[in-house]
Amino acid sequence: MAEVTVYIALGSNLGDRRSNLLEAIRQLRQKVSVECLSSVYETEPAYVTDQPRFLNMVLRGRTELSPRELLEFLKGIERRMGRLGGERYGPRPIDLDILLYGDLRVDEPDLTIPHPRLTERAFVLVPLAEIAPDLVPPGQTDPVAVLARRAEGVGRVVRVERGLSIRLIRDVQEEPPPVRLSLTKAGVTGIRRVIRLQGPNGDELFEAEMDLYVELRPDQKGVHMSRFTDTIEEIFGEIEIESVSTLERLAERIALQLLRDQRTVRSDVHIRAHFPQERFTPVSGKRTQELYTLIGMAAATQRRVAHLVGVEAEGMMACPCAQDMMAVYARDHLAEAGFSPEQIDRILAVIPTATHNQRGRGMLLVGSDTTVDARDLVSIVENAMSSENYDLLKRPDELFVVAKAHRRPRFVEDAVREMILGLIELYPDLPDDTFVLARQTNMESIHKHDVYAERSGTLGELRRELAGPDYVTPHTTLDAWLRTRLEG
């Protein structure tokens, strides 16, 4: 069913009247796209006068519900908010009425549209005339503005100055802090959204988690937390119209907007999203979809922006140390069984020696003005481990993966070094000021702990160390690189 414009009247005279109106609007948004809200008006009760004064308003929205479905939806909201059967026109926490449903006219025992008392109720006509003065209701010849002027009791419908807003005496965040000290980061973490990125075959949707921070000056007490989500919704509204192609560019747009919204000196945005890649198992050739983590980061000041792209991927690791011990163990037992040293060498060269395995998780992060493809980074990270792993494996595939991993035993430190070497070889033209962070964590199978290694630095530092005997120190950290880029 196509959407239809509807006008709905809201009223409340029990409990916290303003909160009741806000809650009703919140629930209405589940089925009604709210386009416009009138001011709030305080009115004397009609028909039954011995009760508290009402707060009344009217909203315009669009809905796909039929008139009957809309009526049932409104009655459900009234019930959930505590309206019980009782005296007609008596006090109630919320009252919701369908005033108009497009140009439709309905005359049923319990549903009449337009509302049968629309033209006699000043407390409805006045807010309706505010948002739709030229609207002529079905069956009428005059617009709502004229009907409102004629209605009895118009003068007793008084506009509430604050409307639905909550009265705030002071803005605590704008006050000076009790301890005059700047903060490196203040913000929100773990914001989850579905994001849209422009891919090679059209727009793609990703589930993402975001951390947003700003740097606080010594005279700033705190950040405005709601502005972080306001910023995200504003940016996401823009990219519904104009897509962005990479996660790091989205992070950059959010970071620049945070600078303006929070009136701060620096902002940092970290986004992590899961993205799929089609893979084929190595022997059976079965199609499988593997999920990887895409990382986009940006930091911004009033003068400069720096951004980074990265990925996380899992793989299989085979321990070289345990494998070497198993080779010695196998050699001794083969010798005891009567094999010659030459035969033992041939056997151990043909059959991979056993070792214990680990599931590895590698991360590679690159900061550069040159475009780096995240899919290339996935390949680099996977190739740095003993073997890639798969969500789907037939037995021939499993044999291949296990044999491959045992032919390429690697320590956690080896994986980090292989990532860096793989990036340099695949992107030889990246400038020396490019930042690289390679990180590997192996989830141990025979120990109670995990093992970890990382290396950070600029490509200039890394290339110099690879080219000669120099020990280049200190290693440039992510924070140091960002600060250098932002300060210029």
C-alpha positions in Angstrom: 0.0 0.0 0.0 1.3 3.5 -0.9 2.0 5.9 1.9 -0.9 8.3 2.8 -0.6 11.7 4.6 -2.4 11.6 8.0 -3.1 14.2 10.7 -3.3 12.9 14.3 -4.3 14.8 17.4 -2.6 14.1 20.7 -3.8 15.1 24.2 -2.8 14.4 27.8 -4.0 15.6 31.2 -2.8 12.9 33.6 0.7 12.4 35.0 3.7 14.1 33.3 1.7 15.5 30.3 4.8 16.6 28.3 6.5 13.3 28.8 3.3 11.5 27.7 3.2 13.4 24.5 6.9 12.7 23.8 6.4 9.0 24.5 3.3 8.8 22.2 5.3 10.4 19.4 8.1 8.0 20.0 5.8 5.0 19.6 3.9 6.6 16.7 7.2 6.7 14.7 7.2 2.9 14.6 4.4 3.0 11.9 4.1 6.7 11.0 6.8 8.8 9.4 6.4 12.0 11.3 6.9 15.0 9.1 5.7 18.0 11.2 4.7 18.7 14.8 2.6 21.7 15.9 3.4 23.7 19.0 2.0 22.4 22.3 -1.2 24.2 23.6 -2.7 24.1 27.1 -6.5 24.0 27.0 -9.5 23.8 29.3 -11.1 20.3 29.3 -14.2 20.0 27.0 -17.4 18.2 27.7 -16.4 17.1 31.2 -14.9 20.1 32.9 -14.1 18.8 36.4 -10.7 17.4 35.5 -7.1 18.8 35.0 -6.2 21.0 32.0 -4.9 19.3 28.8 -1.8 19.6 26.7 -2.8 19.3 23.0 -0.9 19.1 19.7 -1.3 17.8 16.2 1.2 16.0 14.0 1.4 15.4 10.3 2.9 12.1 9.0 2.8 9.5 6.4 1.8 5.8 6.9 1.2 2.7 4.9 -1.4 1.5 7.5 -5.0 1.4 6.4 -7.5 3.6 8.4 -8.6 0.5 10.4 -5.0 -0.6 11.0 -4.0 2.9 12.1 -6.9 3.1 14.5 -5.9 -0.2 16.1 -2.3 1.0 16.3 -3.3 4.2 18.1 -5.5 2.3 20.5 -2.6 0.0 21.3 -0.4 2.9 22.2 -3.1 4.3 24.5 -3.4 0.9 26.2 0.3 0.6 26.7 0.5 4.1 28.1 -2.1 3.3 30.7 -5.4 4.6 29.3 -8.2 2.5 30.7 -11.9 2.3 29.9 -13.9 4.8 32.0 -15.9 7.9 31.7 -16.1 9.3 28.2 -14.2 12.5 27.8 -12.7 11.8 31.3 -9.0 12.3 32.3 -6.4 10.2 30.5 -2.6 10.0 30.2 -2.9 10.0 26.4 -5.6 10.5 23.8 -4.9 9.9 20.1 -7.4 10.7 17.4 -7.2 10.3 13.6 -8.2 13.8 12.2 -7.6 13.3 8.5 -6.5 10.4 6.3 -5.6 11.9 3.0 -8.8 12.8 1.2 -10.6 9.7 2.4 -14.0 9.8 4.1 -14.9 6.9 6.4 -18.3 6.4 8.2 -18.3 3.2 10.3 -19.8 2.6 13.7 -16.4 3.1 15.5 -14.4 5.0 12.9 -15.3 8.3 11.3 -12.9 10.3 9.1 -12.6 13.2 9.1 -13.0 13.3 12.9 -16.7 14.0 13.5 -16.0 16.8 16.0 -13.1 18.3 14.1 -14.8 21.6 13.3 -16.1 22.2 16.9 -12.8 21.7 18.7 -10.6 24.7 19.1 -8.0 22.7 20.9 -7.6 20.6 17.7 -8.2 23.3 15.0 -5.7 25.8 16.5 -2.6 23.4 16.3 -3.9 22.0 13.0 -4.1 25.5 11.5 -0.5 26.1 12.6 0.9 23.3 10.4 -1.8 23.2 7.7 -3.6 26.5 7.5 -4.6 26.1 3.8 -5.8 22.5 4.1 -9.5 22.1 3.2 -10.8 19.0 5.0 -13.0 16.6 3.0 -16.7 17.8 3.2 -15.7 21.4 4.1 -15.5 24.4 1.9 -13.2 26.5 4.0 -9.6 25.9 5.0 -8.5 25.0 8.4 -7.3 28.5 9.3 -10.8 29.9 8.7 -12.4 27.0 10.7 -10.0 27.7 13.6 -11.0 31.4 13.7 -14.7 30.4 13.9 -14.3 27.7 16.6 -15.7 28.5 20.0 -13.2 28.9 22.8 -10.2 29.8 20.6 -9.0 32.3 23.1 -8.7 29.7 25.8 -6.2 27.6 23.7 -2.9 28.9 25.0 0.4 28.1 23.3 3.0 26.6 25.7 6.2 28.5 25.3 8.6 25.6 26.0 6.5 23.1 24.0 8.1 19.6 24.2 11.5 20.9 25.3 12.9 20.2 28.7 13.9 23.2 30.8 17.7 23.3 31.4 18.9 26.0 33.7 22.6 25.5 32.9 24.8 23.8 30.4 27.2 21.9 32.6 29.6 21.0 29.8 30.2 24.7 29.1 31.3 25.4 32.6 35.0 25.5 33.5 36.4 22.2 34.9 37.3 22.0 38.6 40.8 20.8 37.6 42.3 22.8 34.7 43.9 20.0 32.7 43.6 18.9 29.1 42.5 15.4 28.2 44.0 13.5 25.3 40.7 11.7 24.5 37.1 12.0 25.5 34.2 10.6 23.7 32.0 7.6 23.0 32.9 4.0 22.0 31.0 1.0 20.6 28.5 2.9 18.4 27.0 0.3 16.1 25.5 1.2 12.7 25.0 -0.2 9.3 27.1 1.8 6.9 26.9 2.1 3.1 30.1 2.2 1.0 30.4 2.5 -2.8 31.9 -0.8 -4.1 33.0 -1.8 -7.6 29.6 -3.4 -8.3 27.4 -0.8 -6.6 26.7 0.2 -3.0 27.5 -2.3 -0.2 26.2 -2.5 3.3 28.4 -3.3 6.3 27.8 -3.7 10.0 30.3 -1.3 11.7 31.4 -0.3 15.2 32.7 3.2 15.8 34.8 4.9 18.5 34.7 8.7 18.4 37.0 10.9 20.5 38.0 14.6 20.7 40.8 16.3 22.5 39.7 18.5 25.4 41.4 21.9 26.1 42.2 22.7 29.7 39.3 25.1 29.9 36.7 22.5 28.6 34.8 20.6 31.2 33.4 17.9 28.9 32.1 16.9 25.5 28.5 17.1 24.4 27.8 13.3 24.2 24.6 13.6 22.1 26.5 15.6 19.5 28.5 12.5 18.6 25.4 10.6 17.5 24.0 13.7 15.9 27.2 14.0 13.8 26.9 10.3 12.7 23.3 10.7 11.7 24.1 13.8 9.8 27.0 12.2 7.9 25.0 9.1 7.2 22.2 11.1 5.8 24.6 12.8 3.4 26.1 9.5 2.2 22.6 8.2 1.5 22.7 10.7 -1.3 26.5 10.9 -2.1 28.3 7.6 -1.3 31.8 7.3 0.0 34.1 4.6 -1.4 36.3 3.7 1.6 36.0 3.3 5.3 38.9 5.7 6.0 37.3 8.4 4.0 34.1 8.0 6.0 36.1 8.2 9.2 37.7 11.4 7.8 34.3 13.0 7.1 33.1 12.2 10.6 36.3 13.5 12.2 36.0 16.9 10.3 32.4 17.2 11.3 33.2 16.5 15.0 35.7 19.4 15.0 32.9 21.7 14.1 30.2 20.2 16.3 32.3 19.8 19.4 34.4 23.1 18.9 37.6 21.2 19.7 41.2 21.2 18.6 41.4 17.6 17.5 39.1 14.6 16.8 39.8 10.9 16.2 37.5 8.4 14.7 38.0 4.6 14.6 35.7 2.4 12.6 35.7 -1.4 12.4 33.4 -3.2 9.9 33.0 -6.8 8.8 33.3 -7.3 5.1 32.9 -10.5 3.1 35.2 -11.9 0.4 34.4 -14.8 -1.9 36.9 -17.7 -1.5 37.3 -21.1 -3.0 38.6 -24.0 -0.9 42.0 -25.2 -2.1 41.3 -28.8 -3.3 37.5 -29.2 -3.7 37.0 -25.8 -5.1 33.9 -25.2 -3.0 32.7 -21.6 -3.0 32.8 -20.1 0.5 32.3 -16.6 2.0 35.0 -15.5 4.5 34.5 -12.5 6.8 37.3 -10.1 7.5 37.5 -7.0 9.6 38.1 -3.7 7.8 39.5 -0.8 9.8 39.2 2.9 8.9 40.8 5.5 11.1 41.1 9.3 10.8 42.4 12.2 13.0 41.7 15.8 12.2 42.7 19.3 13.3 41.6 22.6 12.0 44.5 22.5 9.5 45.2 18.9 8.6 43.7 15.4 8.4 45.4 12.0 8.6 43.8 8.7 7.8 44.7 5.0 7.8 43.3 1.8 6.4 43.7 -1.6 7.8 42.4 -5.2 8.1 42.3 -8.1 10.5 42.3 -11.7 9.2 42.6 -15.1 10.8 44.9 -18.0 9.8 46.6 -21.1 11.0 50.0 -21.1 12.7 52.3 -24.1 13.2 54.9 -23.8 15.9 58.6 -24.2 14.6 60.0 -24.9 18.1 57.8 -27.9 18.8 58.2 -29.1 15.3 62.0 -29.1 15.7 61.7 -31.1 18.9 59.3 -33.6 17.1 61.8 -34.0 14.3 64.6 -35.0 16.8 62.1 -37.3 18.4 61.2 -38.9 15.1 64.8 -39.2 14.0 65.7 -41.1 17.2 62.7 -43.5 16.9 63.4 -44.1 13.2 67.0 -44.9 14.0 65.9 -47.3 16.7 63.7 -49.0 14.1 66.7 -49.6 11.9 66.5 -46.8 9.3 69.8 -45.4 8.1 70.7 -41.7 8.5 70.2 -41.2 4.8 66.7 -42.9 4.9 65.7 -40.8 7.9 66.7 -37.6 6.0 64.6 -38.6 3.0 61.6 -39.5 5.2 61.7 -36.2 7.1 62.0 -34.3 3.9 58.9 -35.9 2.4 56.5 -36.1 5.4 55.8 -32.9 7.4 56.8 -33.2 11.0 54.1 -32.9 13.6 53.8 -29.8 15.8 51.1 -28.0 17.8 48.9 -25.5 16.0 47.5 -22.1 16.8 44.8 -19.9 15.4 46.4 -16.7 14.5 44.9 -13.2 14.1 46.9 -10.7 12.2 46.4 -7.0 11.7 48.0 -4.7 9.2 47.4 -0.9 9.4 48.7 1.6 6.7 48.7 5.3 6.9 49.3 7.1 3.6 47.9 9.6 1.1 48.4 6.9 -1.6 45.4 4.6 -2.0 45.9 1.1 -0.6 43.4 -1.6 -1.3 42.1 -3.4 1.7 41.8 -6.7 -0.2 45.5 -6.6 -0.9 46.1 -6.2 2.8 44.0 -9.3 3.5 46.2 -11.3 1.2 49.3 -10.0 2.8 48.1 -10.9 6.3 47.0 -14.3 5.3 50.2 -15.1 3.5 52.2 -14.1 6.5 50.8 -17.0 8.5 51.6 -20.7 8.1 48.3 -21.2 6.2 45.0 -19.4 5.6 42.0 -21.0 7.2 38.4 -21.5 5.9 34.9 -21.6 7.3 34.1 -24.5 5.0 36.5 -27.4 4.5 36.0 -30.8 2.9 38.5 -33.5 4.1 40.8 -33.1 1.1 40.9 -29.3 1.8 41.6 -30.0 5.5 44.5 -32.3 4.5 45.9 -29.5 2.2 45.7 -26.8 4.9 47.3 -28.9 7.6 50.1 -30.1 5.3 50.7 -26.5 4.1 50.9 -25.1 7.6 53.3 -27.8 8.7 55.6 -27.1 5.8 55.6 -23.4 6.7 56.1 -23.3 10.5 56.3 -19.7 11.8 56.6 -18.0 15.1 54.3 -15.0 16.0 57.3 -12.8 15.3 57.8 -14.3 11.9 54.2 -13.4 10.9 54.8 -9.7 11.8 58.0 -9.5 9.7 56.3 -11.3 6.8 53.5 -8.8 6.8 55.8 -5.8 6.5 57.9 -7.5 3.8 54.8 -8.4 1.9 53.5 -4.8 2.0 56.9 -3.4 0.8 57.0 -5.9 -2.1 53.4 -5.4 -3.2 53.5 -1.6 -2.9 57.1 -0.6 -3.7 56.2 3.0 -4.6 54.7 3.9 -1.2 56.6 6.9 0.2 59.0 6.7 3.1 56.6 8.7 5.4 53.9 6.0 5.1 53.1 4.6 8.5 52.8 0.8 9.1 51.6 -1.2 12.1 51.8 -5.0 11.9 50.4 -7.0 14.8 50.0 -10.7 15.3 48.3 -12.6 18.1 48.4 -16.4 18.3 45.8 -18.2 20.4 47.8 -21.0 22.0 46.7 -24.6 22.0 49.0 -26.2 24.6 49.6 -23.1 26.9 47.2 -21.2 29.0 48.4 -17.9 27.5 48.4 -16.4 24.0 51.5 -15.0 22.2 51.8 -11.6 20.7 54.2 -9.5 18.5 54.0 -6.2 16.7 56.1 -3.6 14.8 55.3 -0.1 14.0 57.3 2.5 12.1 57.5 4.5 8.9 58.4 2.7 5.7 61.6 4.8 5.6 62.7 3.2 9.0 61.7 -0.2 7.9 63.4 -0.1 4.5 66.6 1.2 6.1 66.6 -1.6 8.7 66.0 -4.3 6.0 68.7 -2.9 3.8 71.6 -3.0 6.3 72.8 -3.8 9.7 71.4 -0.7 11.4 69.0 -1.1 14.3 66.7 1.8 13.7 65.3 3.1 16.9 63.0 4.4 18.3 60.2 3.0 16.3 57.6 5.6 15.2 54.3 4.8 17.0 50.8 5.5 15.7 50.3 8.4 18.1 53.7 9.9 17.1 52.9 9.6 13.4 49.5 11.1 13.7 50.8 14.0 15.7 53.5 14.6 13.2 51.1 14.5 10.3 48.6 16.8 12.0 51.2 19.4 13.1 52.9 19.4 9.8 
